[in-house]
């Protein structure tokens, strides 16, 4: 019997002058978990999009179970036994679990018989793969960990023998991530083949059998996971040795630079997302806010930075009030020394159709050094952009390139360079390394520590628990809109994970 599930031979793919994949060869054995890693822009997503039928390769062949296969669209991929669980779930939030699983795979116009059959099949899949979910639950009422199970069940319901998972733990608590890995092991035991795309090297080491490394569009190595290390994989990804631990000394906190007192923030649905939150950040320290996405962190940052109006409470910036319950002006706050790196760089941090140089001054374009009378000084702006590109290692080093053409990690560096180079006394950062590769993470972490050591106050929100523990001098944990605990960076991942899940008395829970 053929023990090869997937074989890619000589895959090439270009977008204009940019070659995303260059002569890619890859072999994935049946019944294994195979990791795919690489820097931002290395070509991982393009390669998986070709395998799932979103893109067509310019050159090369795909073999599934030893048979040459043309995958012209996702329907053809599904017909070939390939399923994909996307980083951002593809679920209809006001549908039930069962309705989402059936969507696009209905067998009857009347649906009654089809629904009954689907319910039986869903129950069988849940039992076989330990994916217990209430079939009648509404998606939007389920935690993200359960929603992810629904995505996996959707793929299995359609007969997937090969599962592609794209950054599957980005929105999970440590306990939920551990449960996902147990599910993957169960799927592997049942003969399924898993392809895991992640930038988290420790996850690769924990759960995969083999790992392939991409760099600048090429496949540079495949390793048996048991025979490699985090250090070797990081070096293969980046092409140089990478510092995997944050190197920092103790903090020297000064005066309170940012103070939040009894802040409550309501979202567009009228739901209180931030509930009576109080915190302080001092000059020369990093305060990290940990929590699973959707527990009020985003609304907290938006209220502090003037993007969203608060219901009650007050915020002080260097002792002076921010009108959080009125018309706080983000532009005014920037001029008062509050810099903001938003969680969503593409929708809130950048204008993707603008040149890199234009984005590098966005929000600060009224600064005199960028003006020639009442007009923008293009030469000065580009000269400034070139300096930032060099200092922050932004690739490609072209200030005239449209920002949409940069990888996610380099887009993040554009935002960081713009905000950090203003030398702000207070820096608010949301998800500093979301979707960023290991080399860029190292660089970004160093710059954040440098800001702290220069006496700046840093408020950091991240769903990456390792990142929070590495960078923060104090950790606040948010759950359901509240601060449910403050801990030191030495606190165990297990205790922080319990707090993130809403278990406030962690010592009692551990007993």
N, C-alpha and C positions, 0 to 999 in steps of 0.2 A: 504493500500500500504506500501511496505517496504521503510522506509526513511533512510536506511543505504546504502551508496554508496560502501564503502570498509570496510571489516573487516579482520584483520589479527589475527590468533590464534596460539600461541606457536611457532613463527618463530625462528629457530636456524640457524646460519650459521658460519662455522669455515673455516679458511685458515691455514692449518697446525695446529700448537699449539695455534694459536690466534683465540679466539672466538669473532667474530665481532658482532653478534646478539645473545642474550640469552633470549629465551622464551618471544619474543615480542608479546604483544597483543595491538591492535590499532583499534579503531572504528572511521570512518569518516562519518559524516552525509551528505546526499545529499543537494546540493544547498548551501554549506557553503565554506568558505575559512579557511582551517585548516593548521596551522603552525607546522613545525617540526624543533626543535632547539636542539643543543647539542654541546659539545666541539669537537675539531678536534679528530678524532679517536673514537667518541662516537658510530658510526655505522649507522648514518643517510644515507649516500650515499649507503652503502651496502643494507640497507632496501629498499630504493627507486629502486635500481638496481634489487632487487628480484621482486618488484612489476612490473617493466617494462620489466622483462624477460632477463636482462643481466646475472643474476646469478640465480641458482636454490637453494632454501632453503634445508638445510639438514633435516629439520623437520618442521612441521607446515602446516597450511592450509590458503588459500586465498579465500575470498568470495567477489564476485562482484555482487551488487544488490541482495544479499541474496543467490546467487548460488555459490557453491564451484567451483573454477576455477583453472585449471592448466595453468600457464603462462610459457611456455618453451622457448620463445624467444620474441623479440620486436614485431614481426608480430602477435603473439598471444595476446600480450598486446593491440595492435591497434585494433585487432578484438574484444577485450573485451571492447572497448570504452575508452582506456587509451592513452593519448598523453603526451609527455614529451618535455619541452623546456629546452634545456641544457644550462649550464653556458657559454660554448663556442659554438656559433651557428653552426649548421650543415647545412650550405648553400653552394651552388656552386656559387662562387663569380662572375663568368663571365656569369652566366645564368640570365634570367629575373626573376621577381617575380613570374609570372605565371608558368614558367618552373620549378622553385623550388617547388612551391606548388604541381604541378602535379607529380614531380619526384617520381617514385616508385608506382604511383597510376594511370598509364595510362590505358585507356580502349580500345584503337584502335591501330592496327598496322599502319594504315595510319595516324592516329592521328588528321586529320582535324576536324572530328566530335567531337572527344574527347577534342580538344583544345577549340572549341566553347562552348561545354557544361561546361568545367572547368572554362572558363571566366565568364559565366553566374553565376555559383555557387560561384565563388570568389566574384563577385559583390554583390551577395545576402549576403554573410557572412560579407563583409565590411560594408554594410548598417545596418545589424542587430546588429552587435557588435561594431559599431563605430571604425572600424579598417581600415580607409582609406589609401590605398596604390595604387600607379600607377602600374598596372599589367605588364606593358612593361618596367619598370625601371630595369636597371642592378643592381644587388645586391651590387657590390663593390662601386657603386656611391651613395649609400644610407647611411645616418647616422645610427649609431648603434640602436637608438631608433626605427627607421622604420624597420630595419632588424629584430628586436625582434618581431615586429608585424607580419612579414612574418612567423616567426617560429610558432606563435600562430595560424595564418591562416592555416598553413600546418596541424597542429593537428586537427583543426576544420573541415578542408576539408575531413579528413579521418574519421570523425564521432566521435571525442572524446567527451565524456560526463564528463570525469575526466581528469584534466590537472595537471601535476606535473611541477612546475617551480623551477629550481635549481639556487639559488643566482641570481635572475633576474635583480637586480639593480646595479650590480657591475660595469657596464660600462656606466651608464646613468647619465645625469645631474639631479639635483633636479627637474627641471620642467618635464623632461622625465619620471622620477620615479613617480611623481604625476600623469602624464597622464596614465602610466601603471596601477596604482592603480584604476583609474577611469574605465579603461578597465576591470580589474578584478571584480570590483563591477558590471559592466554591465553583464559580463559573469555569475556571481552569480545570478543576477536578472533574467537571462534567464534559470536558473535551472542547470547550470554547477557546478561541484564540483572542487574546486581548492586545491591543496596541495602545500604549499609554504615552500621551504627550504631556510633559510637565517640565517646569524649570526647577523643581524642587529635587535636588540630587539625593537627599536623604530618603525621599520616597522611592526614587529609582532603586536605591540600594536595598530598601526594605521589601519591595514587592515584585520586582522584575526577575526574569530568568536571564534575559539578554538585553543589551542596550546598544543602540546605534547612535553615533554622534555626527551631527551635521555642522559644517562651518562654511560660510559664504557660498551657499548653494550646492556644496559637494558633500558626499558621504565620506568622512575621513576615517572612521573606525567603527567596528562592531566588537563588543566585548561580552564574554560571559560575566554576568554580574558578580558572581562569587569570586572571580579572579581579578576584579578591578577595585578601585577606591574612589571616594568622593574627590580626592585631590587629583587623581589621574583624569577623571571625567571632566572636571573643571578646566584642567590644562588643555585637554583635547578640544573642548568647546571654544576656548578663547585664543588658544595658540600661545599661551604664556602661563606662568604660575600665577595663581589667584589666591589672595588672602581671604579665607573663608570665615574667619572670626573677626568681629569688629574690635579694633585696637583702640581702646580709650582708657583714660585715667579717670579718677573720681571727679564728680562735678563740684563746682564752687558756686552754689546759688547765691544771688544777690537780692536786690529788691524785687517785689512783685511787679511784673510787667504786664500780665494779663490776668484779670480776675472776672470770674463768672459767678453770679449770685442768684440762686433761685430761678434759673432760666427754664421757662416752659415754651415749647415750640409746637405748633400745630401744622399738619400737612394740608394739602389741597382738598382732602376728603373730610377735613374737620377732625381728624384723629390726632390726639396728643402724642407726638413722637419723641419729644424731650420733656421730661417730667421733673421739674424742680431740681435742676442740676446745678451744683456749685463746684467750682474748682479754681485753683490758682496755678499760674506758671511763673516762675522766677527767672530773672536774667541769669544766664549761665547754666540752665538745666533743660533737660528734655523730659516732658511729661507725655507718656504714651497712653492712648486710649485703646484698649483691646475690646473685642467683641465680634460676634458673628454679624455679617452685613445685615442691615435692616433693623437694627436695634436703636436707632436714633443718632448714630454717629454722624451721618451725612447732614441731617437737619441741624445738629449742634454746630458743625463747621460753617454751614450756610448762614446761620443766625449771627455767629461771631463775626463773620466777614461781610455782613451787610447784604447778603443775597436774599435771605428769607427773613420775614418779620416775625419776632417773637410775640407770644401772648402776654407774658409777664416776666419779671426779673430784670436784672441789669448786668451790663458788661462794662468793665473799665479797662481802657488801654492806657498804660502808663499813668494811671490815676485819673484819667479823664473819661467821661462816659461815652459809650457808643449807643446811639438811639435804637436799640434793638426792637423796641415795641413801636417805633415810628418809622420814619423814612431814613434809615441808615444808608449812606452813600458809599459803595465799595471804592469809588475813585478817591473820595476824601480820606477813607481809611488807609488806602495805599500811601497817600501823601503824609499821613500821620505816622507811618512806619509799620503798618501791618501788611506783610506780604503773605500771599496765599497761593499754594500749589493745590489745585482742586483734585478731587478724587477721579473725576472723569476728564482726562486731558483733552479728548477729542471734542466733547460737547461744551466744556466750560473753560478750558485752558488755551485752546487754539482755534484759529480759523483755518481749516485745512486747505482752502483754496488760495490763501495768502502765501507769499514767499516766506522762506525761513527768516529772512531779515525783518520782514514786517511783523511776524509773530514774536520776534525777539525783543520788540519794544512795546508790544500790545499792552495798553493800560498805562503806559508811561510815555506815550507819544507826544504829550504836551510839554515834556522836559525841554528846556531851552537848547540843550546840546544836540537835539534831534531836529531842530527847526532852523529855517532860513527865512526870517521874517515870519509871515503867517503860513508859510509852506513848509512841508517836510523836506529835510535835507537828506536826500537819498544817499549821497556819498557818505555822510557821517553815519547814517543808519547801517549801511553795509560794512563800513569799517568797524563799527561797534560789534556787528554780528560776527565778523571774521574773528575778532578777539575772543568772543564767547565760544565760538566753534572750536577754536584751538584749545582753550582752557578746559572745556567740558568734553573734548574728544567726540564731537558730534559728527556722525558719518551719514552720507558723504559730506565733505567739507565745502558745501556749495550754498552760499546765502541766497542765491536766486532760485533755488529749487523749491517747487511747491511743497508745502509741509505735508500734504497727503502722501507724498512719495517717500517719506522717511519711515523707518520701522517704528514700532511702538516705543521701544527703549530710547531711541534717538529723539522721538517727539517728546518724551518725558524729560530728556536732558535740555531740550529747548526751553521748556517751561521752568525747570529748575534754574537754569542759567539766568533767565529773565528776572526771576524773583530774588535769587540769592545775591546776584551782583548789585542789587540796590542797597546792600548792607543794611537790611531792616533790623530794628531792635526786637521785633516779634515776627516769628515765622510760623504759619499754620500750614501743615502738610497733611493731605489726605492720600493714603495708599501710595507712598513714594516709589515703590518698586513693583507695582501691579503690572504683570505681563512683561517684566524686565529680566534680561538674562543675567547670569552670574557675574560676568565681568562688569556690566553696568551697575549691578547691585553694589559691588565692592566700591565703585567710584562714588555712587550716590551716598552710601553710608559714611564714607570718609568726609564728604562735604558737609553732611549734617552734623557730624561730630566737630568739625572745624568751626561751624557756626556757633555751637554751644560753647566751645573753648574760647571763642572771641567775645563771649558775654551776651550772646543773644538768647532770647527765650523761645523755645521750640515746643509747640503742641503738635503731637504726631498721632494720627489715626491710621491703624493698619489692621487688616484681618489676618496678617501673617504673624502668628504668635512668636516664632523664632526672631522675627525682626523687632517686635516690641521688646522682647526680653534682652536682645542684644544692644539696642539703642537707648532705651528709656532709663532715666534715673529713678523715676517713680512710675508705677503702672496703675491706671484707673480702669476698671472693667465696667462696661455698659451692658445692661440687659433690659429689654422692654422699656427703653427710654430713661432709665435711671442709672446712676453710679451705684453699683452694688458692692463695691469693695475697692480698697487701695492696697497694693502689694509692692514689694521690692522686686527688682529684676531677678533675684535669686530664687523667687518662688517657683515651685515645680510646675511643669506644664500641666500635670494632672489637676492641681489645685486651681490654676487659672482656667482650665477647661471647664471645671465644675461651676465656677463663677459665671463663665460665659454662657452656660446652660441654665443659669438662674438659681443655682444652689448656693445660697448666700453663706450658710454656716458650713463651710467646706471641711472644717475639722470634724464636725459631727457626722457629715456625710461619709468621710473617709473611714470612720469607725463603724 
